[in-house]
Amino acid sequence: ISPEAGAMPAGYRRGVSTGPLAPIVVAATFTGNSLELGVSFRRAAVPAPQVRTVLDHFVATLEHLR
């Protein structure tokens, strides 16, 4: 990265669309040494508590990879 580019942002929030076929979408972005996850879901297809369970499992799996 060139010095003229300035400092990297502290974080990045990504909006992702579920589209017609995917009830849950997770988009990963690396910012420096961190991983940012953008998550979208269709409430008509998946209840929020179920999405939370899926995401908790996903994050636990990522943490286990360390």
Beta strands, then each sheet from edge to edge (+ up, - down):
strand 1: 24-31
strand 2: 34-41
sheet 1: 1+ 2-
end
